[in-house]
Amino acid sequence: MTDRESIAAEYQAASQEDILIDRESIEEESVDLDEFMAQYDVESNYRRYKGLWKWIVSIIAISFSLFQVYTAMFGVFDAHIQRALHLSFAMALVFILYPSRKSWPRDSMHPLDAVLAVIAAVIPLYVVVFYQALVYRSGLPTTMDMIIGILGVLLVLEAARRVVGWPIVIVASVFLAYAFAGPSIPGAFAHRGVNLSSLAGHLYFTTEGVFGIPLGVSATFIFLFILFGAYLEKTGLGKFFIDLANGLAGWARGGPAKVAVISSGLMGTISGSSVANVAGTGSLTIPMMKKLGYKPEFAGAVEAAASTGGQLMPPIMGAAAFLMAEFVGIPYVKVVQAAIIPALLYFTGVMLCVHFEARKEGLRGMSRDELPVISRVIREKGHLAIPLLAIIWLLVSGKTPMRAALWAIGLTIAASMLRSSTRISWRDIVQGLEDGARAALGVIIACATAGIIIGVVTKTGLGLKLGSVLIDMAQGQLLPTLFFTMITSIVLGMGVPTTANYVITATIAAPTIIQMGVPIIAAHMFTFYFGIIADVTPPVALAAFAASGIARSNPMKTGVNASKLAIAAFLIPYIFVLSPALLMVNTTVPEVMMIMATSVIGMLGVAAAVSGYFIAPAGWIQRIMFFVGGLLMIDPNLRTDLIGLILLGTALFTQIYYTRQNKHGR
């Protein structure tokens, strides 16, 4: 709340009556962030204890973070043991913090949850205590093994229900049902079926189920990056991003909307949730946009589209970048390299749509006197960005993500000490350990649940079966196959957090287009994009609905507007599958520069088509020309670039011609 009040104060407009952006109006439009997050983000709806249980939660969470830091510094344990200990900590915290029922109080512990917390923490430790025995009898589980495995899977699903939400639980349950119902399923999806003992052993006592790659990445890289993000928040980096964005774009036409795009993109580099991103920046930018004249549905849509795009922005990409590196089998830096141009094009598209909307509605920016001075912002808080720059340099120089994150945490604390205004105390350092552990819970449980889905897929061969069916439906043609894969990815991604979202789509949908000869990185980026864009695609559209809560707008209209603003995310994946040079695959620096230049011009055309405005309102024929021309310019090919340039030039010429004719006529 302190950041919001201080920023609101900066935008008092005592001398600018026509802007009417003052502290009181912002506070009037704003919502209680804790209440808002509890409503729209399942992870934020947790108990807030006082007394003994508060101390218990703090001790477990701090111990969890210290365990992760210790193993990062001195070496991780064997994979299964590391992941089991990781899950044990997380399960204990989930069952303590998140009540079984919504009606239960949020300030006291229920006896049932206390019992479940102990059981949920102990069951993963079975793997640690009996590790050697389990290895020796691999594939031959005892009765006790089977009981532990079944309980372990059920408790993971229950933890997911509490901290992640019903969508991923339903998806995992459907997959489990498919595993048992194989012989009864007609057609191409039929399989021999799996018995309970075999499935329990596969899901809980191998590294292909609950303790698979997703949880493995969570137990090493992801947790440390989340801890890194917790310390960045402690230093006030988010406030620095918002001040910087205001200084850069607040004065421009439609300034607050452009501030929302820039600040949400910057916050997305460290945030793992589009909903959290909406809450963090939207509580400031949405009221400002409304006061400037933007319609509530459009104001909410801008924030939703920008916040969702943050998950596509390197270097962290909602923690999915680390998983993608593991799945694809390439260095993490290569994933970041492949993601840069598409992400920049996405934000270019959103920014241009915002600009054209502001021109169409005649909206202007704020007075420069009201805005932060960029040089002063950088001088006072620019040092807070040192850890972000350092982590990129560390990764590029060949450090492992785990080692880079560890260094970045230390640099974050050290950088905060450079000025008294940003210095964090010892109490903040300890609190950061607790906050990091809490923030990681949703990702950890989502990874464990995604492991259940992967386990079923590997046990039944569902991935190949689904791929064959989709290819048959598309009659072996690439574009129809991409379309069906897009729909599959969007459906699978609805209501599911970024990390689990990617794991599910990568397991189920990516193999389909890989079978068509698409490069593996392009296939995974394709499914990742459409899984993420589900956050602004009705009917679920979590980010759009969350933004509508702040904007007090119609949720469905906000979702539709957000989808229009995010049009680049629906187009770019097709382009980089057809022309992998957009992902910097098998290309050169001059080619990349040319691709970026033509693609930006292309996004200009697409944004004009979506907005219905360029230098003047555009008719349907002009909008079609802008859209097709822009699309052809984004495709990195000389022939398509020339045709696209002709179409865009023709559309622009007709706009100039008719505008002059109208002026002359008047």
Residue pairs with C-beta under 8 A, 6 or more apart in sequence:
1 33
3 236
3 238
3 239
3 242
4 26
4 30
4 33
4 283
4 284
5 23
5 27
6 239
7 239
7 242
7 243
7 284
8 23
8 26
8 27
8 284
9 23
10 246
10 370
10 371
10 372
11 21
11 22
11 23
11 26
11 288
11 366
11 370
12 21
12 22
12 23
12 370
13 19
13 20
13 21
13 22
13 366
13 367
13 370
14 22
15 367
15 369
16 366
16 367
16 370
19 291
19 292
19 366
19 367
19 370
20 291
21 288
21 291
21 292
21 366
21 370
25 287
25 291
26 284
26 287
26 288
26 291
29 286
29 287
29 290
29 291
29 552
30 283
30 287
30 550
31 283
31 549
31 550
33 279
33 283
34 44
36 279
36 283
36 546
36 549
36 550
37 44
37 45
37 275
37 276
37 279
38 44
38 45
39 45
39 549
40 275
40 278
40 279
40 542
40 545
40 546
40 549
41 273
41 275
41 276
41 279
41 546
42 162
42 163
42 164
42 165
42 442
43 163
43 164
43 273
43 441
43 442
44 276
45 98
45 102
46 97
46 98
46 106
46 438
47 53
47 96
47 97
47 98
47 99
47 105
47 106
47 107
47 108
47 109
48 106
48 107
49 57
49 107
49 108
49 109
50 107
53 96
53 108
53 109
56 96
57 93
57 96
57 97
57 434
58 434
60 89
60 92
60 93
60 96
60 437
61 93
61 433
61 434
61 437
61 438
62 430
62 433
62 434
62 437
63 89
64 89
64 90
64 93
64 437
65 227
65 433
65 434
65 436
65 437
66 433
67 85
67 89
68 86
68 219
68 223
68 224
68 227
69 224
69 227
69 406
69 409
71 77
71 82
71 220
72 220
72 224
72 402
72 403
72 405
72 406
73 406
76 82
76 219
76 220
77 85
78 131
79 207
79 211
79 216
80 127
80 131
80 207
80 211
81 127
81 128
81 131
82 216
82 219
82 220
83 207
83 211
83 215
83 216
83 219
84 124
84 125
84 127
84 128
84 211
85 124
85 125
85 128
85 219
86 215
86 218
86 219
86 223
86 444
87 124
87 156
87 210
87 211
87 215
87 219
87 444
87 448
88 121
88 122
88 124
88 125
88 128
89 121
89 437
90 159
90 440
90 441
90 444
90 445
90 448
91 117
91 120
91 121
91 123
91 124
91 155
91 156
91 159
91 445
92 117
92 118
92 120
92 121
93 437
93 438
93 441
94 120
94 159
94 162
94 163
94 441
94 445
95 113
95 116
95 117
95 120
95 121
95 159
95 162
96 109
96 113
96 114
96 117
97 438
97 441
98 159
98 162
98 163
99 105
99 106
99 110
99 113
99 162
100 110
100 112
100 113
100 116
100 162
104 110
116 155
116 158
119 151
119 155
120 155
120 159
123 148
123 151
123 152
123 155
124 152
126 148
126 152
127 134
127 204
127 205
127 211
134 145
134 205
137 145
138 205
138 206
139 201
141 149
141 197
141 200
141 201
141 205
145 200
145 201
145 205
146 196
146 197
146 200
146 201
148 204
149 200
149 201
149 203
149 204
149 205
150 196
150 200
152 204
152 210
153 176
153 200
153 203
153 204
153 210
153 452
156 210
156 445
156 448
156 449
156 452
157 169
157 172
157 173
157 449
157 452
159 445
159 448
160 168
160 169
160 172
160 445
160 446
160 448
160 449
161 169
163 441
163 442
163 445
164 442
164 445
164 446
164 449
164 496
164 497
164 500
165 495
166 495
167 494
167 495
167 496
167 540
168 446
168 449
168 450
168 495
168 496
168 497
168 500
168 504
169 449
171 453
171 492
171 496
171 504
172 449
172 452
172 453
175 452
175 453
175 456
175 457
175 462
176 199
176 452
176 456
178 185
178 189
178 456
178 460
178 462
179 193
179 194
179 199
179 456
179 459
179 460
180 193
180 194
180 196
180 199
181 193
182 190
182 191
182 192
182 193
182 194
182 460
183 190
183 191
183 192
183 193
185 191
188 465
188 468
188 469
188 472
189 462
189 465
189 466
189 469
191 460
191 461
191 462
191 465
194 202
194 459
194 460
199 455
199 456
199 459
202 208
202 209
202 455
202 459
203 209
203 210
203 451
203 452
203 455
203 456
204 210
204 211
206 455
207 213
207 216
208 451
208 454
208 455
208 458
209 451
209 452
209 454
209 455
210 448
210 451
210 452
210 455
211 448
211 451
212 451
212 454
212 455
213 323
213 326
213 327
213 451
213 454
214 323
214 446
214 447
214 448
214 450
214 451
214 454
214 499
214 500
214 503
215 444
215 447
215 448
215 451
216 326
217 322
217 323
217 326
217 447
218 319
218 440
218 443
218 444
218 447
218 499
220 401
220 402
221 319
221 322
221 401
221 402
221 405
222 319
222 322
222 323
222 440
222 443
222 447
222 499
223 436
223 440
223 443
223 444
224 401
224 402
224 405
224 406
224 409
225 316
225 319
225 322
225 401
225 405
226 272
226 319
226 436
226 439
226 440
226 443
227 405
227 409
227 432
227 433
227 436
227 437
227 440
228 270
228 387
228 391
228 405
228 408
228 409
228 412
228 436
229 270
229 271
229 272
229 316
229 436
229 439
230 432
230 435
230 436
230 439
231 409
231 412
231 413
231 424
231 429
231 432
231 436
232 238
232 270
232 384
232 387
232 388
232 412
233 435
234 416
234 424
234 428
234 431
234 432
234 435
235 384
235 412
235 415
235 416
235 422
235 424
236 381
236 384
236 422
237 270
237 384
237 385
237 388
238 267
238 280
238 281
239 381
240 377
240 381
240 382
240 384
240 385
241 263
241 266
241 267
242 259
242 263
242 281
242 284
243 372
243 377
243 381
244 262
244 263
244 266
244 372
244 374
244 377
244 378
245 258
245 259
245 262
245 263
245 266
246 255
246 259
246 371
246 372
247 371
247 372
247 373
247 374
247 377
248 262
248 374
249 255
249 258
249 259
249 261
249 262
249 365
250 256
250 258
250 259
250 365
250 366
250 370
250 371
251 365
251 366
251 367
251 368
251 371
252 258
252 355
252 365
253 355
253 358
253 359
253 363
253 364
253 365
254 292
254 294
254 354
254 355
254 357
254 358
254 359
254 363
254 364
254 365
255 292
255 364
255 365
255 366
256 285
256 288
256 289
256 292
256 294
256 365
256 366
257 285
257 289
257 292
257 294
257 299
257 302
257 354
257 357
257 358
258 351
258 354
258 355
259 285
259 288
260 281
260 282
260 285
260 286
260 289
260 302
260 303
260 306
261 302
261 306
261 347
261 350
261 351
261 354
262 351
263 281
263 285
263 306
264 277
264 278
264 281
264 282
264 285
264 303
264 306
264 307
264 309
264 310
265 306
265 309
265 310
265 313
265 347
267 277
267 280
267 281
267 307
267 310
268 277
268 306
268 307
268 309
268 310
268 311
268 312
268 313
268 318
269 310
269 313
269 314
269 315
269 316
269 388
270 316
270 388
271 277
271 280
271 310
271 311
271 318
272 311
272 316
272 318
272 319
272 439
272 443
272 497
272 498
272 499
273 318
273 442
273 497
273 498
274 304
274 307
274 308
274 310
274 311
274 318
274 498
274 532
274 535
274 542
274 543
274 546
275 307
275 535
275 542
275 543
275 546
277 307
277 308
277 310
277 543
278 303
278 304
278 307
278 543
278 546
278 547
278 550
279 546
279 550
281 303
281 306
281 307
282 300
282 303
282 307
282 546
282 547
282 550
282 551
283 550
285 299
285 302
285 303
286 299
286 300
286 303
286 547
286 550
286 551
287 550
289 298
289 299
289 302
290 296
290 299
290 551
292 363
292 364
292 365
292 366
293 361
293 363
294 302
294 357
294 361
294 363
295 553
296 548
296 551
296 552
296 553
296 554
296 558
297 548
297 551
297 553
297 554
297 557
297 558
297 561
298 357
298 561
299 551
299 553
300 544
300 547
300 548
300 550
300 551
300 553
300 558
300 561
300 562
301 536
301 544
301 547
301 558
301 559
301 560
301 561
301 562
301 564
301 565
302 350
302 354
302 565
303 547
303 550
303 551
304 535
304 536
304 541
304 543
304 544
304 546
304 547
304 558
304 559
304 562
305 350
305 536
305 562
305 565
305 566
306 347
306 350
307 543
307 547
308 532
308 533
308 535
308 536
308 543
308 562
308 566
309 343
309 346
309 347
309 350
309 566
309 569
310 318
311 317
311 318
311 320
311 498
311 532
311 535
312 339
312 342
312 343
312 346
312 528
312 529
312 532
312 569
313 339
313 343
313 347
314 321
314 335
314 336
314 339
314 340
314 343
315 321
315 336
315 388
315 391
315 392
315 395
317 324
317 335
317 336
317 339
317 498
318 497
318 498
318 499
318 502
318 532
319 443
319 498
319 499
320 498
320 499
320 501
320 502
320 528
321 332
321 335
321 336
321 339
322 332
322 401
323 499
323 502
323 503
323 506
324 335
324 502
324 506
324 521
324 524
324 525
324 528
325 331
325 332
325 334
325 335
325 401
327 506
327 510
327 524
328 335
328 520
328 521
328 524
329 520
330 521
332 395
332 401
333 395
333 396
334 521
335 521
336 395
337 584
338 521
338 525
338 583
338 584
338 585
339 525
339 583
340 584
341 582
341 583
341 584
341 592
341 595
341 596
341 599
342 525
342 529
342 572
342 573
342 576
342 582
342 583
344 596
345 568
345 572
345 599
345 600
345 603
345 634
346 566
346 568
346 569
346 572
348 568
348 600
348 603
349 565
349 566
349 567
349 568
349 603
349 606
349 607
350 565
350 566
350 568
352 603
352 604
352 607
352 608
352 611
353 564
353 565
353 567
353 607
353 610
353 611
354 565
355 607
356 607
356 608
356 611
356 613
356 614
357 363
357 611
357 613
358 364
359 613
360 611
360 612
360 613
360 617
380 419
380 421
381 419
381 421
381 422
383 415
383 418
383 419
383 422
384 415
384 416
384 422
386 411
386 415
387 408
387 411
387 412
387 415
388 408
390 407
390 408
390 411
391 404
391 405
391 407
391 408
394 403
394 404
394 407
394 408
395 401
395 404
399 407
413 424
413 429
415 422
416 422
416 423
416 424
417 423
417 424
424 432
442 497
443 497
443 499
446 496
446 497
446 499
446 500
446 503
447 499
447 500
447 503
449 500
450 499
450 500
450 503
450 504
450 507
453 503
453 504
453 507
453 508
454 503
454 507
456 462
457 463
457 507
457 508
462 508
463 507
463 508
463 511
464 511
466 488
466 508
466 509
466 511
466 512
467 511
467 512
467 514
467 515
468 515
470 481
470 484
470 485
470 488
470 512
471 481
471 512
471 515
471 516
473 480
473 484
474 480
474 481
474 483
474 484
478 513
478 516
478 518
478 577
478 578
479 574
481 512
481 513
481 516
482 513
482 526
482 573
482 574
482 577
484 512
485 509
485 512
485 513
485 526
485 527
485 530
486 526
486 530
486 573
488 505
488 508
488 509
488 512
489 505
489 509
489 526
489 527
489 529
489 530
489 531
489 534
490 530
490 531
490 533
490 534
490 537
491 534
492 501
492 504
492 505
492 508
492 509
492 531
493 501
493 504
493 505
493 530
493 531
493 532
493 533
493 534
493 535
494 534
494 537
494 540
495 534
495 540
495 542
496 504
496 531
496 534
498 532
501 531
501 532
501 534
502 527
502 528
502 531
502 532
504 531
505 527
505 528
505 530
505 531
506 524
506 527
506 528
509 527
510 520
510 523
510 524
510 526
510 527
511 523
513 523
513 526
513 527
513 577
514 520
514 523
518 526
518 577
519 580
519 583
519 585
521 580
521 583
521 585
522 576
522 577
522 580
522 583
522 585
523 577
525 573
525 576
525 583
526 573
526 574
526 576
526 577
529 569
529 572
529 573
530 569
530 570
530 573
532 569
533 566
533 569
533 570
534 540
534 541
535 541
535 542
535 543
535 544
536 543
536 544
536 559
536 562
536 563
536 565
536 566
537 559
537 563
538 544
538 556
538 559
538 560
538 563
539 556
539 559
541 555
541 558
541 559
541 562
541 563
543 562
544 555
544 558
544 559
544 561
544 562
544 563
545 555
545 558
545 559
547 553
547 558
547 562
548 554
548 555
548 558
548 559
551 558
563 570
564 610
565 610
567 606
567 607
567 610
568 603
568 606
571 606
571 631
571 634
572 582
572 634
575 582
575 634
575 635
575 636
576 582
576 583
578 635
579 635
579 636
579 637
580 586
581 587
581 591
581 592
581 595
581 636
582 595
582 599
582 636
584 592
587 595
591 636
594 636
595 636
598 633
598 634
598 636
598 641
598 644
599 633
599 634
599 636
601 630
601 633
601 644
601 645
601 648
602 629
602 630
602 631
602 632
602 633
602 634
602 635
602 644
603 630
603 634
604 630
604 648
605 626
605 627
605 629
605 630
605 631
605 633
605 644
605 647
605 648
605 651
606 626
606 627
606 630
606 631
606 634
607 630
608 614
608 618
608 623
608 626
608 630
608 651
609 618
609 623
609 624
609 626
609 627
609 630
610 627
612 618
612 623
614 622
614 626
614 651
614 652
614 655
615 652
615 655
615 656
615 659
616 655
616 658
616 659
618 626
618 651
618 655
622 651
622 654
622 655
625 647
625 648
625 650
625 651
626 647
626 648
626 651
628 644
628 647
629 643
629 644
629 645
629 646
629 647
629 648
629 651
630 644
630 648
631 644
632 640
632 641
632 643
632 644
632 647
633 640
633 641
633 644
633 645
633 648
635 641
635 644
